Amino acid sequence: MKLTDQSRVAVVGGGPAGSLAAYFLLELAARIGVHLNVDIYEPRDFARFGPAGCNMCAGVVSETLVQTLAAEGINLPPLVVQRGIEAYVLHTSGLPVVSIPTPADELRIATVYRGGGPRAPETDEHTWISFDGFLLEMARRKGARLLPQRVTELSMAEDGRPQVSTRQGAPDTYDLLIGAVGVNTGGLKLFEGLGIDFQPPPVTRGVVVEIHLGAETVQRFLGNSMHIFLLDIPRLKFAAIIPKVEYVTVCLLGDDVDQEVTERFFAAPETRCCFPPDLAWRKGIKCQQGPGVACQCGPRLNLGPAVHPYGDRVVLVGDAAISRLYKDGIGAAYTTAKASVVTALFFGISANDFQRQYLPVVSAIDRDNGIGKVIFKITVLYQKWRFLERGMVDMVRRETPMAPERRAMSRVLWDTFTGSATYREIFLRTLHPLFFWRLLLSTVTTLGKRGS
């Protein structure tokens, strides 16, 4: 069961996973002299502002992925990148903030808008391009056909080939179906009825808030730093304030984050110090005057792998299959999209082919996420046991004058926050005797200072 010249491929979903799958499919097929007909079904217009073009994401692209995409010939233009992040500012409950600069001058994190951006004030001038829209256009330029239609049904023809139905007409039959619908749409249910034993991944809920402050205020209060919060708030594992141009994106991750957790976060003094002091806040996160909340949503977050994300002539990619725990969903989209395409082109499109060649990639991400769960459990302990938290902050402060390669704790935190390294790599670094000794020394020192 192979893709051959003139085979037809349907990609359902035009986000990063779907666009990258179509791009790599056409790129690699051209290299081996195979012509494919690729259709991308995506009803959203990523150039539209607000929910109509939104992909419910904080929009942080790690420096590792930026470099990887560049190596693939995909260079993010300036109009896509909202801001280059040069440092992280770590906020912990009641402790002084510490800044963690980028480990190397050439490494930068890109902040982007996955869609057109939040609902915009009438006076706001929009001079950016959607990240998702840029990738979708890259796929279209490679030869993919964009169908701005919503898929209403997926089925199998009598010959075993997948069929895609929309409201616009009769079902279209394809040789391969790639599902890239994500966990925040109803599209996953369509794949449950295909008879491939697919079950969607487990999810939790986070909160993403877009706040309009204006370019001058964003630069004055946040600059090119992303603010990270490890606060002792139940069910909140991790929070970030991400500067864009006119807006800041606030991202809250944890165990089913709801309005109560959101309000506690915005009420915390560690959070308030990142905003202009003259803003008059009332209950919740709405401000009474001046700049304010443009958009708020509660995206589902992938917590594990899907069951059987493949079948004969069918494969699911992106967070419909797996994502990195609490971060770097775009990176997982890249990894799974390319692995699925390599399998389809060079090995085959049967369930056995995907099981042998594609499933190990999904399983590797899942194993790494297992280590990530351990890391986040340790992080929760640090948030609750203040003497450990003080020791961590003191160790970061002690590392500030050191050469970048010697800043062990700073690099561990940087890679944990950015997703620039696997959880396995991060965890192994913490097991180094020198790392443990420095952390122990900092912890004991802060205990002594507190007792004196």
C-alpha positions in Angstrom: 0.0 0.0 0.0 2.0 3.0 -1.4 1.6 6.5 -2.6 2.3 6.7 -6.3 2.4 9.3 -9.0 -0.9 11.3 -9.0 -2.0 9.9 -5.6 -4.5 12.2 -3.8 -3.9 13.2 -0.2 -6.4 15.0 2.1 -5.2 17.0 5.1 -8.0 17.9 7.5 -6.8 21.0 9.4 -4.6 23.8 8.3 -2.8 24.6 11.5 0.9 24.0 12.0 0.7 20.2 11.9 -1.5 20.1 8.8 0.4 22.8 6.9 3.8 21.2 7.7 2.5 17.8 6.7 1.4 19.1 3.4 4.6 21.1 2.9 6.9 18.2 3.7 4.8 15.8 1.7 5.1 17.9 -1.5 8.7 18.8 -0.8 9.9 15.2 -0.3 7.7 13.8 -3.1 9.2 16.2 -5.6 12.7 15.1 -4.6 11.9 11.5 -5.5 10.0 12.4 -8.7 6.5 11.7 -7.4 3.7 14.1 -8.2 1.0 14.3 -5.5 -2.4 16.1 -5.3 -2.8 17.5 -1.8 -5.9 19.2 -0.5 -6.0 21.1 2.8 -9.4 21.5 4.4 -9.4 24.5 6.7 -12.5 26.6 7.2 -10.9 29.3 9.3 -9.3 32.5 7.9 -6.1 33.0 9.9 -5.9 36.6 8.8 -9.1 37.5 10.7 -8.8 38.9 14.2 -10.5 37.5 17.2 -12.1 34.0 17.6 -12.8 33.6 13.8 -9.1 33.2 13.1 -7.9 32.1 16.6 -6.0 28.9 17.3 -6.1 29.3 21.1 -2.4 29.2 21.7 0.1 31.4 23.6 2.3 31.6 20.5 5.8 30.9 21.7 8.2 29.2 19.2 11.4 27.9 20.9 14.8 28.9 19.5 15.4 25.2 18.7 12.3 25.1 16.5 13.2 28.4 14.8 16.6 27.0 13.8 15.1 23.6 12.8 12.5 25.3 10.5 15.3 27.5 9.0 17.2 24.4 8.2 14.1 23.1 6.4 14.0 26.3 4.3 11.2 27.8 6.4 12.5 31.2 7.6 10.1 33.2 9.8 9.8 36.7 8.3 9.9 39.8 10.6 6.2 40.4 10.1 5.4 37.0 11.7 7.7 37.4 14.7 6.0 39.7 17.2 9.1 39.9 19.5 12.3 38.1 20.1 12.6 37.0 23.8 16.1 37.6 25.2 15.4 36.8 28.9 13.1 35.2 31.3 12.1 36.9 34.6 11.2 34.4 37.3 8.5 35.3 39.9 8.1 33.2 43.0 5.8 33.9 45.9 7.2 36.6 48.1 10.8 36.3 46.8 12.8 38.9 44.8 12.5 38.3 41.0 15.5 36.9 39.1 16.3 37.3 35.5 17.5 34.4 33.4 19.2 35.6 30.1 19.3 33.5 27.0 22.1 30.9 27.4 23.7 32.1 24.1 23.5 35.3 22.1 22.4 33.5 18.9 19.4 31.8 20.6 16.1 33.7 20.6 12.6 32.7 21.3 10.0 34.1 18.8 6.6 35.2 20.0 3.9 35.0 17.3 0.1 35.1 16.8 -1.2 31.7 15.7 -4.2 33.4 14.1 -4.8 37.0 13.1 -4.6 38.2 16.7 -7.1 39.2 19.4 -10.1 41.4 18.9 -8.6 44.7 18.0 -9.4 48.3 19.2 -10.4 50.4 16.2 -7.2 52.6 16.7 -4.9 49.6 16.6 -2.7 49.3 13.6 -2.0 45.7 12.6 1.4 45.2 11.0 1.9 41.4 11.6 1.2 38.2 9.8 -0.3 35.1 11.4 2.1 32.3 12.1 -0.5 29.7 11.0 -1.4 31.7 8.0 2.3 31.9 7.0 2.8 28.1 7.2 -0.5 27.5 5.3 0.7 29.9 2.5 4.1 28.0 2.4 2.2 24.7 1.8 0.0 26.4 -0.8 3.1 27.7 -2.7 4.4 24.1 -2.7 1.4 23.1 -4.6 -1.3 22.2 -2.0 -4.8 23.2 -2.8 -6.6 25.1 0.1 -10.3 24.3 0.5 -11.9 26.7 2.9 -14.6 24.2 3.8 -15.6 22.5 7.1 -15.5 18.7 6.9 -18.8 17.2 8.0 -18.1 13.5 7.6 -15.3 11.1 7.2 -15.9 7.6 5.8 -14.3 4.7 4.0 -15.2 3.8 0.4 -15.8 0.2 -0.7 -12.2 -0.1 -1.9 -10.9 0.9 1.5 -9.9 4.5 0.6 -10.9 7.4 2.9 -13.6 9.8 1.8 -14.1 13.4 2.9 -17.5 15.1 2.9 -18.3 18.8 3.2 -21.6 20.7 2.8 -20.4 21.8 -0.7 -20.9 18.6 -2.5 -20.4 14.8 -2.9 -17.6 13.1 -0.9 -14.1 13.2 -2.3 -12.1 10.0 -2.2 -8.4 10.0 -1.3 -5.4 7.6 -1.1 -4.3 9.0 2.2 -6.1 11.0 4.9 -4.0 13.1 7.4 -5.8 14.4 10.5 -4.5 17.6 12.0 -7.6 18.9 13.7 -6.2 19.4 17.2 -8.0 18.9 20.5 -9.9 22.2 20.4 -12.2 21.4 17.6 -15.0 18.9 17.2 -13.1 17.3 14.3 -11.7 14.5 16.4 -15.1 12.9 16.6 -15.1 12.4 12.9 -12.0 10.2 13.1 -13.6 8.1 15.9 -16.1 6.8 13.4 -13.6 5.7 10.8 -13.2 2.2 12.3 -9.5 2.5 13.0 -10.0 2.1 16.8 -8.9 5.8 17.4 -9.5 7.4 20.8 -8.6 11.0 21.3 -5.9 12.0 23.8 -6.7 13.0 27.4 -6.9 16.7 28.0 -7.1 19.4 30.7 -8.0 23.1 30.4 -5.8 26.1 30.6 -6.6 29.8 30.2 -5.2 32.3 27.6 -5.9 36.0 28.0 -4.9 38.8 25.6 -4.5 42.2 27.2 -4.1 45.4 25.1 -1.6 47.8 26.7 -0.1 49.6 23.7 3.4 49.2 22.3 5.0 51.8 24.6 3.6 50.3 27.8 4.5 46.8 26.7 8.1 47.9 26.1 8.3 49.8 29.3 7.0 47.1 31.6 8.0 43.9 29.9 10.5 44.7 27.1 12.0 41.6 25.5 11.5 39.5 28.6 9.0 36.8 29.2 7.7 36.7 32.8 7.4 33.2 34.4 5.4 32.6 37.6 5.8 29.7 40.0 3.2 30.7 42.6 1.6 28.7 45.4 -1.9 28.7 43.8 -3.7 25.3 43.9 -4.1 23.7 40.4 -1.8 26.3 38.8 1.5 24.7 37.7 2.9 27.3 35.6 2.0 30.8 34.3 3.6 33.2 31.9 3.1 36.8 30.6 4.4 37.0 27.0 5.0 40.4 25.4 4.0 40.8 21.8 3.8 44.3 20.3 0.6 46.0 21.3 -0.6 43.2 23.5 0.6 40.8 26.2 -0.5 37.2 26.2 -1.2 35.7 29.7 -1.0 31.9 29.7 -2.1 29.8 32.7 -1.4 26.0 32.7 -2.3 23.4 35.3 -5.1 21.1 36.4 -8.3 22.4 34.8 -7.6 26.1 35.3 -10.8 28.0 35.8 -12.0 31.5 36.6 -11.2 31.1 40.3 -7.6 30.2 39.6 -7.4 33.0 37.0 -8.6 35.6 39.4 -6.2 34.5 42.1 -3.3 34.8 39.7 -4.3 38.3 38.6 -4.8 39.3 42.2 -1.3 38.2 43.2 1.2 41.1 43.9 3.8 39.2 41.8 1.4 39.6 38.8 0.3 43.2 39.5 3.9 44.4 39.4 4.1 43.5 35.7 1.3 46.0 34.8 0.9 49.8 35.1 0.1 50.7 38.7 -2.6 53.2 37.6 -4.7 50.5 36.1 -7.9 50.2 38.2 -8.8 46.5 38.4 -12.1 45.2 39.6 -13.1 41.6 40.3 -11.7 39.2 37.8 -9.4 40.5 35.1 -11.3 43.3 33.6 -9.9 46.7 34.1 -12.1 49.7 34.6 -10.3 52.2 32.5 -7.7 52.5 29.8 -6.2 49.3 28.3 -8.0 46.1 28.9 -8.8 42.5 28.1 -9.3 41.9 24.4 -9.8 38.2 24.4 -10.0 35.3 26.9 -10.4 31.6 26.1 -10.0 28.2 27.8 -8.1 26.0 25.4 -7.9 22.2 25.9 -4.3 21.0 26.5 -3.1 17.6 25.5 -2.0 15.5 28.4 -1.0 12.2 26.7 -1.1 10.2 23.5 -4.1 9.3 21.5 -5.0 5.6 21.2 -4.2 4.2 17.8 -3.7 7.5 15.9 -3.4 5.6 12.6 -5.0 3.0 10.3 -4.9 1.9 6.7 -4.5 5.1 4.7 -5.2 7.3 7.8 -2.8 9.0 10.2 -3.3 11.7 12.8 -0.6 14.3 13.6 0.0 17.2 16.0 -1.9 17.3 19.3 -4.6 15.1 17.8 -1.9 12.4 18.3 0.5 13.7 21.0 2.0 17.0 22.2 4.8 18.0 24.6 3.5 18.3 28.1 2.4 21.9 28.9 4.5 23.4 26.1 6.0 23.4 22.6 2.9 22.1 20.8 4.2 23.6 17.6 7.4 21.6 18.0 5.5 18.4 18.4 3.4 19.4 15.4 6.6 19.6 13.4 8.0 16.3 14.7 4.8 14.3 14.1 4.0 15.9 10.7 7.4 15.1 9.3 7.5 11.6 10.8 4.1 10.7 9.3 5.1 12.0 5.9 8.4 10.1 5.8 6.5 7.0 6.7 3.9 7.5 4.0 6.4 8.3 1.3 9.2 5.9 2.0 7.6 2.9 3.8 3.9 2.8 3.0 0.5 3.9 4.2 -0.9 0.8 5.8 -1.6 0.6 9.5 1.4 -1.8 9.9 3.6 0.8 8.2 2.5 3.6 10.6 2.8 1.2 13.6 6.4 0.3 12.7 7.7 3.7 11.6 5.4 6.5 13.0 4.2 5.1 16.3 7.8 5.0 17.8 8.0 8.8 17.3 4.7 9.3 19.2 5.8 6.9 21.9 9.2 8.7 22.3 7.4 12.0 23.0 5.1 10.2 25.4 8.0 8.7 27.3 9.7 12.1 27.5 6.4 13.5 28.8 6.5 11.0 31.6 9.7 12.5 32.8 8.1 15.9 32.3 5.4 14.9 34.8 8.1 14.1 37.3 9.7 17.5 36.8 6.4 19.3 37.3 5.7 17.4 40.4 9.1 18.5 41.8 8.2 22.1 40.7 5.0 21.9 42.8 7.1 20.8 45.8 9.3 23.8 45.3 6.2 26.1 45.2 4.9 24.6 48.4 8.2 24.2 50.4 9.5 27.7 50.5 13.0 26.8 51.7 13.5 24.8 48.4 12.2 27.7 46.4 14.6 30.1 48.1 17.5 27.8 47.5 16.6 27.6 43.8 16.3 31.4 43.4 19.6 31.9 45.3 21.4 29.4 43.0 20.2 31.4 40.0 21.4 34.6 41.5 24.8 33.1 42.3 25.1 32.0 38.7 24.6 35.4 37.2 28.3 36.4 37.0 29.3 33.0 35.6 30.0 32.1 32.0 26.8 30.9 30.2 27.9 27.3 30.1 28.3 27.2 33.9 24.8 28.4 34.7 23.4 25.0 35.5 20.1 26.0 37.2 19.5 28.9 34.8 19.8 26.5 31.8 17.6 23.9 33.5 14.9 26.6 34.1 15.3 28.1 30.6 14.9 24.8 28.8 12.0 23.8 31.1 10.2 27.1 30.3 11.0 27.3 26.6 10.8 23.6 25.6 14.2 24.0 23.9 15.4 20.6 25.3 13.7 17.3 26.0 12.6 16.6 29.6 15.0 13.7 29.7 17.9 16.0 28.9 16.8 18.5 31.6 16.3 15.8 34.2 19.7 14.3 33.5 21.4 17.7 34.1 19.9 17.9 37.5 21.5 14.6 38.5 25.0 15.9 37.9 26.9 16.0 41.3 28.0 19.6 40.8 24.4 20.7 40.2 23.2 18.9 43.3 26.0 20.4 45.4 25.4 23.9 44.3 21.7 23.6 44.9 22.3 22.1 48.4 24.8 24.9 49.2 22.3 27.6 48.2 19.4 25.9 50.1 21.5 25.6 53.3 22.8 29.1 53.0 19.3 30.6 52.7 18.1 28.5 55.6 21.0 30.0 57.7 20.2 33.5 56.6 16.6 33.1 57.5 17.5 31.7 61.0 19.9 34.5 61.8 
